[in-house]
Amino acid sequence: MKLFTKVLTIVILFVSLQTTGQTTDAVKMKTFIDALMKKMTLDEKLGQLNLPGSGDIVTGQAANSDLGKKIREGKVGGLFNIKSVAKIKAVQKIAVEESRLKIPMMFGMDVIHGYQTTFPIPLGMSCIWDMDLVEKAARIAATEASADGICWTFSPMVDISRDPRWGRISEGNGEDTYLGSTIAAAMVKGYQGNDLSKNNTIMACVKHFALYGAAEAGRDYNTTDMSRVRMYNEYLPPYKAAVDAGAGSVMAAFNEVDGIPATASKFLLTDVLRNQWGFKGFVVTDYTGINEMMDHGMGDLQKVASLALNAGIDMDMVGEGFLTTLKKSLSEKKVTQQQIDIACRLILEAKYKLGLFDDPYKYCNEQRAATEIFTPANRRAAKEIAEESFVLLKNKNGLLPIRKSGIIALIGPLADAKENMSGTWSVATDMSTPISVLQGLKNAVGGNAKILYAKGSNLDADSIFEQRATVFGKTLHRDSRSNEVILKEALDIANQADVIVAAVGESAEMSGESASRSEIGIPKIQQDLLAALLKTGKPVVLVLFTGRPLTLQWENEQVPAILNVWFSGTEAGDAIADVLFGNVNPSGKLSTTFPQNVGQIPLYYNHKNTGRPLPEGKWFQKFRSNYLDVSNDPLFPFGYGLSYTTFTYSDIALSSNFLKGNQTITATVTITNAGNVAGKEVVQLYTRQLVGSITRPVKELKGFQKITLRAGESKKVTFTISNKDLKFYNSDLKYVAEPGNYKLFIGGNSRDVKEADFKLEL
């Protein structure tokens, strides 16, 4: 008994010391900021809430600019999308040496999927299903960005989207709540590490809060409207996962929710984010988000700025509504001094946590900038991560991998397009550095094979459309010759080849912000190119570039092999070559459903049943929920992805068919590599509640494991299930697990699964 008491005392003392340390830090921060805020005028407090864009300030000119004047007057809390140590140091110097209170500024940037070393677009990253690699990519991005003066990233974007017409689906993690939540937490951890005060970590900003990915008709910035049950169960969890992981800031969305723009939604920003989830960081608007509420019909600039502050916005990006109207609103009692003080305090706390008050220039180290950006080690990591993101959609008769011998014809508008390899939102990428597919193939074969290249077609027959789809330096160098001449050149090369690699699909800026599409197929001129190449009788491999699920019904029927490479970053060409030639076995799995046609949208695996469901495996039955002209099935289901080998699954072995109270049960399957080469498989666990107090999805992802198997090797994979895995928000928005019968599914995708039954008893 004495020993137990002694041990308990030690444990209590240890916990107390930890808590005391945390409390001391919090007290020190509060004491410092209290003292600072007592010195601040109202104008200086409002200045902290102002986040203008910097543009590309020329070094040496900042001090004499209008922006320099505002900084000197204490009217700027931070800047974004200014890069390089020299420029940031020069601007920071104005704040900390020439303003009255010498308050340092934060410097943010859209570090979305890498900095100068660029990784796959987020949708491609989400197909890796390996959280260690997701975290590693964010960690490298943070290291590089912080070495170049950046301390804050507007990432991760965790919006669930089930509409591939929406261009920004490319920036998110797909359609699934569980996978999206897991990735959100991994990215925050990668950016922020375990200590935000270190000079190689940066503050994350979770966006876009909330429901931006459910914009009506897939049209960017459009209205969002959904039930609270769907909101809490399907769309909000990834934001919460990022907040729970410690994200320092949150960005409000452009769209409206329940008839109120998210930027003015007290329900979202205060009731949910702060009161229900306990978020302690600050909330920033998206670009001119406050001003845009005038077009929503919410009032003039003074009115919408006061609405935003009252709702819980702390920082105004670009619009300067806070800076120019809140003083008047305060005098008219439309906002309170306490609200302004709270917002100001949260911005100052972020700067304190980043260590900027201790050293305003801590991210301005020329040595780090020279040695830690775009390093060989970072590029190797980017290549390996890119290889893991590719999804093999089809491989008839084992056409892939191809040999490094003979004559290979590389044809297509994306074949020699290094400026497009990094994808959308790659603002810090040096466009001269990415490796094109052409260069990658040449690097891979050396003198062992002959690579012949032709463009084959432009991106689109419409030159105006191509201009819209190749902005921000993502040129495809449009060929001014006639379509017939360009195609003939390609066919002449194709007829000499042993195999044809067709690099086609979207350009980098055909997806992303303000890049919604009403038709989501490969442009017709490229389809015509594919058809002509197939007529040569030579084997054709389609290397597909895309930032969204595409409608590929014809391509899937006609082309023998399809490798989806998304936009995979600065090392794209070498990574693609490694997979095409079999140095690497593809292992990516889709994080979004690919529809047969655009009329099926929205199409996602975890849908609800109707009262008249179509029997599985059937197409048309009158008075059932189906279409006259197409089956309900996707072209490629969620979780799908082939390999150069074949994996087989045993039946599921449950430790018990009864899950009782707070106990757990395990589900085990044996996976066997039945092929001739080593490979990786993502083993996926799904559940279904058969009867609930509200209607429940037909499947829900609840776990996954990525394993490596040698040829002929078998491994047991075990999942542990508790009642926590079965919880959901009921019609009263209470988070509950309900007793009853459940199904459990395990497989290599959401469609092809083994199943077992169990019962939950509470």
N, C-alpha and C positions, 0 to 999 in steps of 0.2 A: 504493500500500500504506500509506504514511504517512497519507493522507487517511482511508482505511478505519479505521485504528487510532484516529485522532483522533475520528472519528464514534462508533466503538464505545465509546471512553472516555467521551464525553459522555452517551451513552445509559445506560451503566452508572451513571454519577454521578447522572443524573436519577432512575433507578429507585431507587438507593440513598438519595437524599434523601427520596423519597416513603416508602420503607420505614422510614427512620429516623424520619420524622415520625409514622408510624403506631405505630412501636415506642415512641417517646417518650410518646405519648398513653396507650398501654397500660401503660407503666411508671408513669406519673403516677397512673393510676387504681388500679393494684395497690398502690402505695405508700400512697395515701390510704386505701384500704379496709383494707389490713393494719393500719394504725395505728388505725383506727376499731374494727375487730373485736377488737383487743387490749383495748380498753376495755369491750367489751360483756359483760354477764353472760349466762348461758344463757337466762334469761327474756327478755332483750332480743333475743337472737338468734331465739328462737321467736316473739317478737312480730312480727318482720319477715316471718315466714311466714304471718301471719294477715291475711286480707282479709275483714272483715265488710261487710255491706251497711249503708248509713247510714240508709236511710229518708229521708224529707223533713225533715231537721233544720231547725227554725225558727231563723233568725238570732238570735243572742244567747242561745240556750238550750243550745248545744252544750257549753259549758264545764261545765255542771252536770249533764249527762247521764251515764249509765253508760258510754256510748261515750267521752265526754270523759275520764272517769276512766281508762279503759283506754289511751287515747292518751297521757295524761300519764304513765302507768306504763311506756310503751314497749312496749305489747302489741298494737299495730296497725301493720301495714306499709303499708296503703293502704285506700282506701274506693272503693266504686263506686255509681253511679247517684245521686250527689248533684250538683246542677248550680247554677250561678250563681257569679259571682266573689265576691259577698258571703259566701255560705255556705261556699265552699271556703276562702276566705281566713281566715275565722273558725276553721275546724277546723284548717287548717294551722298557724295561730298557736299552738294548743295544743301541737302536736308540736314546733315549732322554738323555742318560747320557754318552754315549761313542762315538757317532758320532760327527763330527766337528760342525754341525749346529743344532744338537739335534732336528731334524724334526721328529715328531711322525709318526708311521705307521698306516694304516687302516688294519682291520682284517675282511676278508669276509668269507662267508660260503654258501653252498648250503642249505639254510633254505627254503625248497620248499613247504612243507605242514605240518609245525610244526617243533618244535625243539625236545626236549625229549618227550613232550606231542605231539603225532603225530595225525594229522587229516586225513580225507580221501584224497587219491590222488587227484590232481587238477581236473581230469576229473570227479571224483565222487563229488567233491565240487561243480562243475558247475551244477550238477543236483539238487542242493538245491533251486536255483532260489530265494534266500533270501540274499540280499546284506548286510544286517546288520550282518548276521551270517558269511558271507565271510570275512567281515571286522574284525569281532570279532576274527576269527581264526588267521588272520594275525597279529592282535594286541597281542594276546597271544604268538604267535611265536616270535614276536619282543621282548616282555618282557622277555621271557625265554632266547633267544639268547643273548640279551644285558646283561643279568645277568651273562652270562658265558663268557663275553669278546668280543662278536661279535658286530660289528657296521655296517655291510654291508651284504646284502643278494643278491644272484643271482636269484632273483625272483621279479615280476611274469613272468612266461613264458606265452606269449599271442599269440603264433602262432596258426592261424586258420588251421585246418586240416580236410580234407574230405576223407582221405585214412587211414582206420584202420589197414592196413598192417604196417604203420609207428609206431614203438614202442613208440615214444615220444608223441603220441596222449594222452597218459596217463598223461602227465605233463601239458597239456593245458586245454582249456575251451570249446573244441568241435568245431563245424563246423560253428557257426553263428557269424556274425560280431557284431550285436547289443548286444547279450548276452555277447560275449567275451569282448567287450569294457566296458560294465557295470562292469563286474567282475574285469577287469584290473584296473579300477579307484578305486574300493573298496579295492583291495589288497594294492595298493600304499598308500592309506589313512591309512589302518591298520598298515602297516609297519612304515610309517614315521610320523603318527599322525599330529598334527598341529605345532610341534616344534621339528625340527631335532636335536637341541642342547640338548634335554633332554636325560638322560642316559637310558631311557627305550624305545627309538625309534631307528630304524636302517634305513640306506639308502637302498632304493629299486634299483634294476637293471633290467630294462625291457629287455627281450630277446625273441627270437633271431632275431635281426634286419638284414634282413627281409626275410619273405616268406619261412622260414625253413620248415614249416608244409606242403608245397606243393612239397616236394622232389619227383622226378619222381619214379614211381613204389613203393612208400612207403619205399624205401631203404634209411636208414639213411645216412646223409651227401651228398646225391646225388644232381644232378643238379636241379635247379628250373628255369622254363621259363614260362612267362605269359605276357599277354598284359598289358599296363599301365592302361587301363580302369578297368580290373579285379583287378589289384593291388590296385588301389585307392579306388574302391568301396567295395571290399570284404576282402582284406588281410591287408591293412595298418591301418584301423581305430582303432583296439585295441591298437596298439603301440602308436598312437596319443593320445588315451584316457588316457593312462598311463603317457605320457609326459605332457599332459594338467593337470593331477592330481598332477604334481610336482615331478615326479620321478627324483632322483638325478643322475642316471647313466643309460646307455644303453649298452647292449652287442651285438656285431656284430655276424652275423650268419656264419655257416660253408659253406653253399651252395653258388653257384654262382647265379647271377641275371644278365640277359642281357649279358652273356658271361664273366662277371667280378666277381670274388669272392667277397662276401659281405664285407669282411675285407678290400678290396681295392676299394670299390664302392663310388666314390665321389658323384655320383647321390644320393645314399641312405644317406650317412653319413653327407654330407654337403648341397647338394641342397634341399633334403626333410627334413631331421631331423633338421638342424640348420636354413636354410634360409626360408623354408616354414612353419615349425612348431615352430621356435623360441626356440629350446632346448638350455639351458644354462649350462647343466651339462657336465660330461665327458663320453667318449665312451671307453669301454674296449673290447679287443678281447675275443673270447672264447678260451678254452684250446689249446695252440699252433696254434691258428688260422693264425698267420702270417707265421710261418714255413710251414704250410700245403699248402700255395699258391705255393710253389716250386713244389709239386706234381700236382697242377692244371696246371702247365706249364707256370707260370708267371715270372720265373727267379730265380736267386740264392737268398740267404738270404739277402744280402745287397739290392738287387733290390726290393724284396717283402716288406722288412721293409720300404723302402722309399715310395713305393706305398701306404702302409697302412697309414703312417703319412700324405702324401699328400691328401689322401682321407678323413681324419678326425678322425683317430684312435688316442687316447690319451694314452692308457695304454696297455701294452703287457703282456698277461697272459702266463707265463711259458717259452715261447720260447726264450726270451732274444735277439731277433733280434734287438730291439731298442737299448738295452744296448751295444751290441757288434758291431753294424754297422753304427749307425747314425752319429757318429763323423766323420767317413770317408766320408759318403754321404754328410755331411755338407761341408767338405773341397773340395768336387768335385762338389759342387753347385747342388746336386740332391735333397736336402731339404734346408730349410732356417732356420736361427736362430729364426725368428719370429714364425715359425711353432712349433719348439721345446719349445719355451717360452710359447706359447698359451697352449700347452698340459700340460706342467708343472704347469702353473697357475691354470688350471682346476682341477688338482689333489689336489693342495694346497688349493684351495677354498673349495673342498669337505671336507677336513680335518678341515678347519676353521669352516664350517657350522656344522660339527659334534661336535665341541667344543674340539677337540683334542689338539689344541695349548694352550687352557686354562688349560686343565687337561688331559694329555696323558693316565692317568690310570682311567678315569671316568667310563669305563666299567669293571673295575677290582675290584669289590666290593665283597669280600668273603661272607659278610652277605647276599647280594642279591642272590648270587649263591646258598647259603644254603637254602634260604627260598622262592624263586620265581620260581623254576623250578620243573616241574612235581608235582604240588601241587594238592590236592584233588579238589579244585575249577576248575583248568584247566582241570583235567581229567573228571569232570562232564560236562564241556562245550564240550569237545571232544566227549563224548558219545552222547550228545544231537545232536550235529552237524552231527555225523555219522548216526544217525537214520534218519535224514532229507535227507540224500544223497541216501538212498536205493530206487531202482526203482522196483516196482512190475510189472513184465512183463506179468504174466499169473496167474489166480486164478480160475480154473474151479470148478464150484459148491461150491465156497466159502470154499475150503479146508483150506486156511489160514484165520484167525490164528488157530493154533493148541492148544489143551488143555494141561494144566500142570498136567496131570494125566496119568495113565497107563504106558505102556512101549514105549519109544521112541528110535529108532535105529538111531544113528548118524554115518554115513558112508562116507568115502571119503578121498583122500589124503590131502585135505585142512581142515579137521575137527579138527585135533589136531596139528596145524601148527602155533604156536604163532610167530615164526620168520618171517612168511610171512604176518602177518596181517597189518603191517605198509606200505607195498607196496614199490615200487621203490623210489629212492631218499629220503630215510629216514636216512641220514648219521649220525644224532646225536641220533637216537633212541637206547636205551638200549634194545637189543633183548630179554632179559630175562623178560621184563615187559609187553609186549602186552598180551591181554587176548584172548585165542583161543576160537573157537566156542564150543568145548567140555567143557571148563571151564565156559564159559558164560551160557550154558544150565544148567550145574550143579548149578551154582550160582542162576539161576532163579527158578528152580523147588524145590530146597531144598529136603525135604522128600516126596513131593507130587507126584513125578513120578520117574520112573526108567530110567536112561540113559544108554544104551548099545552102546559101540563104537567098530568099526573096521575100518581099513584103506581102505580096499576094493580093492585098486589098488595103484600102484605108479603113479607119475605124468604122466609118459610116459613109454612105453615099452622100449624105447631106453635109456640106462643109460647114454650115452654120451650126448644126448640131455638134459637130466635132469641135468647133471653137468653144462651145459651152462646156464640153466634156474634157477639155485639156487646159484648164486654167491653172494659175499658180505655178507656171513653169513646167507643167506636166505635158509638154508637147509630144506629139507622135510624128512630127516632121511630115505633114501631109504631102502626099505625092500628087503632083499636078497633072501627071499623065492620065490618059483615059483609063477607065476601069478595065477595058478589054486588053490594053497593052500591059497593065500591071498583072492581070491574071495570066496572060500568055507567058510572061516571064516566069511566073511561079510554076506553071505546068511544065515548061521546058526543063526546069530544075527537078521537079517531082518525078518526071519520067526517067531521069538518070539514077534515081535513088533506090536503095534497098528498103528504106523505111522513111515515112514522112512524119515529122513532128510539127503539128499545127498549133501555134501560140496565138489564141484568139480569145475574145470575150469583151469585157468592159475595160475602159481606160480607168486610171486611178480616180479621176474626178467624176466618173459616172455614178459613183456612190459617195456618200458623205453628206455634209450639211448642204441643204438647198439643192439636193440632187435626187429628188424623188422621180420615179418613173412609173408611167401608167402601163407600159408593156415592159416585161422584164426578161425578154429573150435576148440571145446573141443577135446583134444587128444583122439585118437580112443580107447585106453585102458580104459579111463574113460567113453566114450560112451558105451563100452561093459559092464562096471559095471552098468551104469544106466539101460541098457536094461535088465540085469539080475535082478536088483532090481524091475523093473516094472513087470517082469514075476511072481513075488511072489504074485501079486494081492493086495498087501498092498498099501495104498496111499503114494505117493512119492512127497516130496517137494525138489526142486532143489535150493540150496543156491549157487548162481553163483559168483565165484571170477574171476575178469577180470580187465585188465587195458586198454581195448579197446572194441569197438563193436565186437561181435563174430557172426559167421554164425551159427544160432541155429534153422535151419529149422526142423530138425528131433526132436530135443528136444521140440520145440514148439508144434509139432504134437503129441508127445507121453507123455510128462510129464505134469501132471495136474496143478502144481503150480511152478512158477519160480520167485525167488526173487534175483535181481542183487544187490550185496553188495559191488561191486568194491573191493578195499582194503581200509578199513575204519579206520585204525589207531590203536593206542595202546589200545583203549577201544572197539575194534571190537566185541569181543565175547559177551560182555554184551549188546551192542547195537543190535546185530543180534537177541539175545534171546528176547529182549523187543519187537521187531517187529514180530518175529515168534509167540510169545504167545499173541500178541494183546495188550500189554501194550501201544504200540505206533502204530498208523496207518501210514503206509508208504505214503509219499507224494512226493518223488523224481520224476523228469521228465527228460527224456533223452535230453542231449545237443548234441547228435550225432545220426545220422540215423544208424539203424542196417540193413545191407543188408541180402537178402536171401542167396546169395552165393558170393564168392569172385569175380566172373566174372562181377558183377554189379558195382564194384568199379571204379571210385568214384561215390557215390550215396549220394545226399544231397537234402534237401527239397526245397531250394531257387534256383533251377536250371532255365535255360531259356527254353522257348518253341523252338521247331524246326519249320521249314516250313511245316513239315509233322507230327504234334503231334499225338500221340495215344489218342483217346477219353478216357476220364476218366472212370474208371471202366472196361475197355476192356483189353484183353490180346493181341492176335496176329491179326494183319491185314496187308496184303501184302502192301508193299510200304509205310508203316508207320514206325516211329522210335520206334522199339521194338526188342525183342529177339525171336528166334524160341523156346527156351527151358525154359524160365522163364519170368514171367511178369515183368513190369517195377517197380512194387510196392516194397517198403521196407518190411522187416519182422516187424520192429517196427519203426514208423516214429519219426522224430524230435519232441521233446516236449511231447512224450508219457510217460505215467505212470499211473498204476491203483491204486486203493485205496480199503480199506475194506468196503467202502461205495460207493454210486453212486451219482454223481452230474449231475443235469440237467441244461440246458441253455435255457433261453427265446430267442426270436428273438431280434435282435439289434434295439435299438431306437436311431436314429440320431437326434441331435438338429436341423440340417439343412442338406439338400442334396447338399448345395453349400458352399464351403470353399473359401472365398474371401480375396484376398490380405494377410494382416498380421493378419486377424481375426482367430478365432479357431472354431472348432465344437467339440461336445462331442458325444461319442458313449457309450451307456449304455446297459448292460444286467443284468438280474436277475439270480443269481446262487442259486439253491436249493439243499440241502443235502437230497436226497430222500431215504437214507438208515437208518440204526438203530444205527449207531455209529458216533461220531464226527470225522471230518477229515479236512485236508487241501487240497486246490485246487490251482493250478497255472493257473490263467486266462490269456490267451495269445492273444495279438492283432497283426494282420498281415495286410499288405496292398498290393495292386497290381496296378501298373500303366498300363492301358490297351494299350495305344499308347504312344510311346516315340520317341525321336530323335535317340536313340539307343535301341536295344532290352533290355527288362527289365525282371527281375525274375518273376516267377509265384506267389511267395509270399515272403514277407520280414517281419521278426519280427520287430515290432516298439514299443512294450511295453508289460509289464506283471505285474501282481499283485498276490501275494500269500495271500490267505485268509483262515480263519478258520471258519467252520460252525458246529454248533451242529446238531444232528440228527433232521431232519425236518425243520431246519432253512433256511431262504432265505436271500440273501443280494444282493443289487444292486452294481454293479461294473461299474465305469465310467472312460473312457479314454478321454483325450483331445488331439486333433490332430491339428497341425498347418502346414503351408507349409514347415517349417524347417524339419518336420518328413518325408517329401517327397523328400528332396533334394538328389542328387546323382551327380557323376562326369560324364559329358558328353564326347563326343569324343575329345573335346578340353581340357579336364581335368578341365573344369570350374564347380564349385559346384552350381547346379541350381535345382530349382523346376519348372516343366513344367506344364502348364495348360492342362486340359483335364479330361477324365473320369477315375475314380479309383474304385476299389473294396476294401472293408474293411471286415476283417474276425475276429471273436472272437471265441475261443474254448479252450478245454483242451489239445489239441495238434495241430500240423500243418496240420493234415489230417481232423479231425472231427470238423468242424467249422460251425458257422452261418455266413451269409454274408449280406452285404448291399452295396449300390452304392452311390457315391457322385462325385461331379465335382469340380475341382480346377479352380478358376478364378483369374488371377493375374492382 
